[in-house]
């Protein structure tokens, strides 16, 4: 079978595109992605309407989706993270139906089980052969792991691979097999490498952020878990990366060799692997070009699917084997519930991603956040929406002090025995308000614009229009 087809429009037609279908996409190209917008242009030419877009994440580069909301091409969006102008448009009620937020583990779980059916998966592949064997490790648009696209390819009725680097058959080192691919479309560019690299993958230079990171590293040191075989996940935010930096110093000094490091992989984690801090990197997404180079060349840097990363219905998954995870927060309330979906004014600007998955699976989940952000307290009586339940959140670290969830008296005792002062969360909240005052609640409209599903598929919270 000749799978090469002349255009994305033709490929969609061959897949039987029609009104009401669900199309899926992945976000490894991040803010450099061209493929979603390219697909919307083809759908406009085909006069297709009432579609659901299921993408593992959406970014500012996908602003053309907003016009597709208005014209009725797209009426539902399902995603794990929605940032920038697209999130604001949904908050303003420009999408006909409610958006659906899942976690990075909940999405593949629902896809694998059939609860979230995909008619056509469109996979942006930095390299592919004519049969559809494809990889993110090679080519001018190389992005590393294609972990979030693997469940889509395995379960969609039809799969289209879009590539800007066609190589001879066979591509031996593939992420997705030809057995799952129906058509291959060759285009000039699937993405801008400058946008593939996250803008947040630099260690913070902010003194408050460095205090938070140093404290978080000391908490890990005294947790009782930092020993040979230790496992760790951190995000790509500045304070999280600084925590990894301080943790590396401790591990090298004390000659501790961990088992694996997980998460969006950055060059800082690659350095920890190369310097012997960990035996393996488990990678569902690369966040910078150093990580892309590492996954291409180092057999100890392993690509994993989103299902293996965090699906609660997989036979097993990596997050359930984590010792410690470092996570961020827009808001955290006095019950330790965390919001990472909206800003302090209720506007959609993110999503759980792997936040709730890693918090649920790890032995210790640590939130790192400044006490005040943009002159607003981070600690509130009740978060605007719950992204991660407080029952799975263990510690909050701020530049002014730490607090431990009352459910984890064992941690509180251990940290106090190590000489760390532990505050009650109400004390830190009062301290934050002494600097910034008590924030006024914003006005929510009656209309609900998004449902937040927990990793097990249950409704965790809703987001109202603003």
C-alpha positions in Angstrom: 0.0 0.0 0.0 1.3 3.4 -1.0 0.7 5.6 2.1 2.2 8.9 0.7 -0.6 11.2 -0.1 -0.4 14.7 -1.7 -1.9 16.9 1.0 -3.4 16.9 4.5 -6.8 17.8 2.9 -6.6 14.7 0.7 -5.6 12.6 3.7 -8.6 13.8 5.7 -10.9 13.0 2.8 -9.4 9.5 2.5 -10.0 9.0 6.2 -13.7 9.8 5.7 -13.8 13.1 7.5 -17.3 14.4 8.3 -19.2 16.7 10.6 -19.1 15.7 14.3 -15.9 13.7 14.3 -13.1 13.9 16.9 -9.6 14.7 15.7 -6.6 14.3 18.0 -3.2 15.9 18.2 -0.1 15.9 20.4 1.9 18.8 21.8 5.6 17.8 21.6 6.2 20.7 19.2 4.7 23.0 21.9 4.5 26.7 20.9 6.3 25.9 17.6 3.5 23.6 16.3 2.2 24.2 12.7 0.2 21.0 12.3 -3.0 21.9 14.2 -3.4 25.2 12.4 -2.6 23.5 9.1 -5.3 20.9 9.8 -7.9 23.6 10.7 -7.1 25.3 7.3 -7.8 22.0 5.5 -11.1 21.6 7.5 -12.2 25.1 6.5 -11.6 24.2 2.8 -13.6 21.0 3.3 -16.5 22.9 5.0 -16.5 20.5 8.0 -18.2 21.6 11.2 -19.1 20.6 14.7 -15.7 18.9 15.4 -14.1 17.9 18.7 -10.4 18.6 19.0 -8.6 16.4 21.5 -5.1 17.6 21.9 -2.7 16.7 24.8 -2.0 20.5 25.1 -2.7 23.8 23.3 -0.6 27.0 23.2 -0.6 30.6 22.0 0.5 29.4 18.5 -2.9 27.8 18.2 -4.8 31.2 18.3 -6.3 30.4 14.8 -8.5 27.9 16.7 -10.5 30.9 18.1 -11.9 31.7 14.6 -12.7 28.1 14.2 -14.7 28.3 17.4 -16.7 31.3 16.0 -17.3 29.7 12.6 -18.5 26.4 14.2 -15.7 24.3 12.7 -14.7 23.3 16.3 -17.4 23.1 18.9 -15.7 21.1 21.6 -12.1 21.0 22.9 -10.6 18.3 25.1 -7.1 18.8 26.5 -4.7 18.4 29.4 -3.4 22.0 29.2 -4.7 25.1 27.4 -2.6 28.2 27.6 -2.6 31.8 26.4 -5.2 33.3 24.0 -7.0 30.0 23.5 -7.6 29.6 27.2 -8.9 33.1 27.5 -11.2 32.7 24.6 -12.8 29.6 26.2 -13.1 31.6 29.5 -14.9 34.3 27.6 -17.4 31.7 26.3 -16.4 31.7 22.7 -16.5 27.8 22.4 -20.0 26.4 21.9 -19.7 23.4 24.3 -17.8 23.0 27.5 -14.1 22.2 27.2 -13.0 19.0 28.9 -9.8 19.0 30.9 -8.0 15.7 31.7 -4.7 14.9 33.2 -1.7 13.5 31.3 -2.6 10.1 32.8 -6.4 10.5 32.5 -6.3 11.2 28.8 -4.5 8.0 27.7 -6.6 6.1 30.2 -9.8 7.3 28.6 -8.4 6.8 25.0 -7.3 3.2 25.8 -10.6 2.3 27.4 -12.7 3.8 24.6 -14.4 6.4 26.8 -12.7 9.0 24.7 -13.0 7.9 21.1 -10.7 9.3 18.4 -11.8 9.1 14.7 -8.7 10.6 13.2 -5.3 11.1 14.9 -3.0 13.6 13.2 0.5 13.1 14.3 3.3 15.6 13.7 6.4 13.5 13.2 9.8 15.1 12.8 10.9 12.1 10.8 9.0 9.3 9.0 9.5 6.8 6.3 6.9 6.2 3.5 5.2 3.5 5.5 4.7 5.7 8.5 7.3 4.4 10.9 8.1 7.7 12.6 10.2 9.3 15.4 10.6 12.6 17.1 14.4 12.1 17.6 15.6 13.1 14.1 15.1 15.9 11.5 15.1 19.6 11.4 12.1 19.7 13.7 13.3 17.1 16.2 11.4 17.3 19.5 12.6 14.0 21.2 10.0 11.8 22.7 6.5 11.3 21.1 5.1 9.8 24.3 1.8 11.7 24.2 1.0 10.6 20.6 1.5 6.9 21.2 -2.0 6.2 22.7 -3.6 8.2 19.9 -1.8 6.1 17.3 -2.7 2.9 19.0 -6.4 3.6 19.3 -7.6 6.0 16.6 -9.8 4.7 13.8 -7.4 6.4 11.3 -3.9 7.8 11.7 -2.3 10.5 9.5 1.4 11.1 10.0 2.6 14.6 8.9 6.3 15.0 8.5 8.9 17.4 7.1 11.6 14.8 6.9 10.8 11.8 4.8 13.6 9.1 4.9 14.0 5.8 3.1 12.2 2.7 4.5 12.8 1.4 7.0 13.3 3.9 9.8 14.7 1.5 12.3 14.5 3.6 15.5 10.8 4.5 15.4 8.4 5.6 18.1 5.2 4.8 16.3 5.0 1.8 14.0 3.8 1.6 10.4 1.2 -0.9 11.6 -0.8 1.9 13.1 -0.5 4.5 10.3 -2.9 4.9 7.4 -1.4 7.9 5.5 1.8 9.9 5.4 1.7 13.6 4.3 5.0 15.4 3.6 5.0 19.2 4.2 7.7 21.9 4.2 7.5 22.4 7.9 5.7 20.8 10.8 7.0 23.3 13.4 9.4 26.1 14.4 12.2 24.7 16.5 12.5 28.0 18.4 9.0 27.4 19.8 9.5 23.7 20.5 11.9 24.6 23.4 9.9 25.7 26.4 10.4 29.3 27.5 10.6 28.2 31.2 13.5 25.9 31.1 16.1 28.1 32.9 17.0 28.0 36.5 15.5 30.9 38.4 17.8 33.8 39.3 15.2 35.3 41.6 16.5 35.2 45.2 13.1 34.2 46.6 13.0 31.3 44.1 16.5 30.1 45.0 15.5 30.1 48.7 12.4 28.0 47.9 14.6 25.6 45.8 17.3 25.2 48.4 14.6 24.5 51.1 12.9 22.0 48.9 16.2 20.2 48.3 16.8 20.1 52.1 13.3 18.6 52.6 14.1 15.8 50.2 17.4 15.3 52.0 15.6 14.8 55.3 12.6 12.9 54.0 14.1 9.5 54.5 13.7 8.7 50.8 17.0 10.1 49.5 19.1 7.0 49.2 20.3 4.6 46.5 17.3 3.8 44.3 15.7 7.2 44.8 13.2 8.3 42.1 12.3 11.8 41.3 10.1 14.0 39.0 10.3 17.7 38.5 8.8 20.2 36.1 10.5 22.8 33.9 9.8 25.9 36.0 12.7 28.0 37.3 12.3 27.0 41.0 11.8 23.4 40.1 15.0 23.3 38.0 16.9 25.1 40.8 15.6 22.4 43.2 17.1 19.8 40.9 20.4 21.8 40.9 20.7 21.8 44.7 19.6 18.1 44.8 22.3 17.2 42.4 24.9 18.8 44.7 23.6 16.7 47.6 23.5 13.5 45.7 27.0 13.9 44.3 28.4 14.9 47.7 26.7 12.0 49.5 27.4 9.5 46.6 23.7 8.7 46.2 22.7 7.0 42.9 19.0 7.1 42.1 17.0 4.7 40.0 15.2 7.0 37.6 14.2 10.6 37.0 10.8 11.4 35.3 8.9 14.3 33.8 9.4 16.8 31.1 13.1 16.2 30.6 15.5 19.2 30.4 19.2 19.5 30.0 19.6 19.8 33.8 18.2 16.3 34.3 20.4 15.1 31.4 23.4 16.4 33.4 22.2 14.5 36.5 22.0 11.3 34.4 25.4 11.8 32.9 27.0 12.6 36.3 25.7 9.4 37.8 22.8 10.8 40.0 20.3 8.5 38.2 20.5 5.3 36.2 17.8 6.2 33.8 15.7 9.0 32.4 12.1 8.1 31.7 10.9 10.6 29.1 7.4 11.3 27.9 8.4 14.8 26.6 11.7 16.7 25.9 11.7 20.4 27.0 15.0 21.5 25.3 17.4 20.6 22.6 19.9 19.1 25.0 17.3 16.6 26.1 16.5 15.9 22.4 20.2 15.1 21.7 20.3 12.9 24.8 17.3 10.7 23.9 18.7 10.3 20.4 22.1 9.1 21.6 21.9 7.7 25.1 20.3 4.3 25.6 19.8 5.1 29.3 17.4 7.9 28.2 14.2 6.1 27.5 11.1 7.2 25.6 7.8 6.2 27.3 4.2 6.5 26.3 1.7 8.7 28.2 0.0 5.5 29.3 3.2 4.1 30.8 3.9 7.5 32.4 0.7 8.1 34.3 -2.5 6.1 33.3 -4.4 4.9 36.4 -5.9 2.1 34.4 -2.7 0.7 32.9 -1.5 -2.5 34.4 1.2 -0.3 36.0 2.6 3.2 35.5 5.7 5.2 36.4 4.1 7.8 38.7 3.2 5.1 41.1 6.9 4.3 41.6 7.9 7.9 42.3 9.5 8.9 45.6 9.3 12.7 45.3 7.8 15.1 42.8 8.2 18.9 42.7 5.2 20.8 41.4 4.0 24.4 41.1 0.7 26.2 41.9 -1.3 29.2 40.9 -3.2 28.9 44.1 -3.3 26.6 47.1 -6.0 26.7 49.7 -6.0 25.9 53.4 -7.2 22.3 52.6 -4.1 21.9 50.3 -6.2 21.8 47.1 -4.1 23.2 44.2 -5.2 25.2 41.2 -3.1 25.2 38.1 -5.9 25.7 35.5 -6.7 29.4 36.0 -5.1 32.6 37.1 -6.2 34.4 40.2 -9.0 36.0 38.2 -10.4 32.8 37.0 -9.1 32.9 33.4 -7.9 29.6 31.9 -4.2 29.7 31.5 -2.9 26.1 32.0 -4.1 22.7 33.1 -3.2 19.7 35.2 -0.8 18.1 32.8 0.8 15.5 35.0 0.3 17.5 38.2 -2.5 15.4 39.7 -1.1 12.2 38.4 2.3 12.6 40.0 0.8 14.0 43.3 -1.4 10.9 43.6 1.4 8.4 42.8 4.4 9.8 44.6 5.4 9.1 48.2 5.9 12.9 48.7 4.5 15.7 46.6 6.1 19.1 47.2 4.5 22.3 45.9 7.0 25.1 45.4 5.5 28.6 45.0 6.2 32.2 46.2 4.1 33.4 49.1 2.8 36.2 46.9 2.5 36.4 43.1 1.6 39.7 41.3 0.7 41.2 44.6 -1.8 38.5 45.4 -1.4 35.8 48.1 -0.9 32.3 46.7 -2.6 30.7 49.8 -6.4 31.3 49.8 -9.4 30.0 51.7 -10.7 28.2 48.6 -9.0 27.8 45.2 -10.9 29.1 42.2 -10.9 25.5 40.8 -9.4 22.3 42.1 -6.7 20.8 39.8 -5.2 18.5 42.3 -7.0 17.4 45.5 -5.4 18.4 48.8 -5.5 14.8 50.0 -2.6 14.1 47.5 -0.5 17.2 48.3 2.0 16.9 51.1 4.2 20.0 51.5 4.1 23.6 50.4 7.5 25.4 50.3 7.6 29.2 50.1 10.4 31.7 50.5 9.0 32.6 54.0 8.5 29.1 55.3 7.1 25.6 54.8 3.9 23.9 55.8 2.9 20.2 55.9 -0.5 18.7 55.2 -2.0 17.6 58.6 -2.5 14.2 57.0 1.3 13.8 57.0 2.2 14.1 60.6 5.1 11.7 59.9 6.6 14.2 57.5 6.1 17.1 59.9 7.8 15.2 62.7 10.7 14.2 60.5 11.3 17.8 59.2 11.0 19.3 62.7 13.5 16.7 64.0 15.9 17.9 61.2 15.7 21.5 62.5 13.3 22.8 59.9 10.6 25.1 61.2 7.1 24.0 60.0 4.3 26.5 60.0 0.6 25.9 60.0 -0.8 26.8 56.6 -3.1 29.5 58.2 0.0 31.2 59.6 1.5 31.4 56.2 -1.8 32.6 54.7 -1.9 35.4 57.3 1.7 36.4 56.6 1.0 36.6 52.9 -2.1 38.8 53.5 0.0 41.1 55.7 2.1 41.9 52.7 -0.6 41.9 50.0 -3.9 42.3 51.7 -7.0 40.0 51.3 -7.9 39.6 47.6 -11.4 40.5 46.5 -13.3 37.6 44.9 -13.8 38.1 41.1 -17.2 37.9 39.4 -18.0 34.5 37.9 -20.7 34.2 35.3 -23.3 31.5 35.6 -22.2 29.7 32.5 -19.8 26.8 32.9 -17.2 26.8 30.2 -15.0 23.8 31.2 -15.2 20.5 33.2 -12.1 19.3 35.1 -11.9 15.5 35.1 -9.8 13.8 37.7 -7.3 11.1 36.5 -9.9 8.4 37.2 -12.5 10.2 34.9 -14.6 11.6 37.7 -15.7 15.2 37.7 -13.3 17.1 40.0 -14.5 20.7 39.4 -15.9 23.1 36.8 -14.7 26.5 35.5 -17.1 29.4 35.0 -17.0 32.1 32.3 -15.5 35.4 33.4 
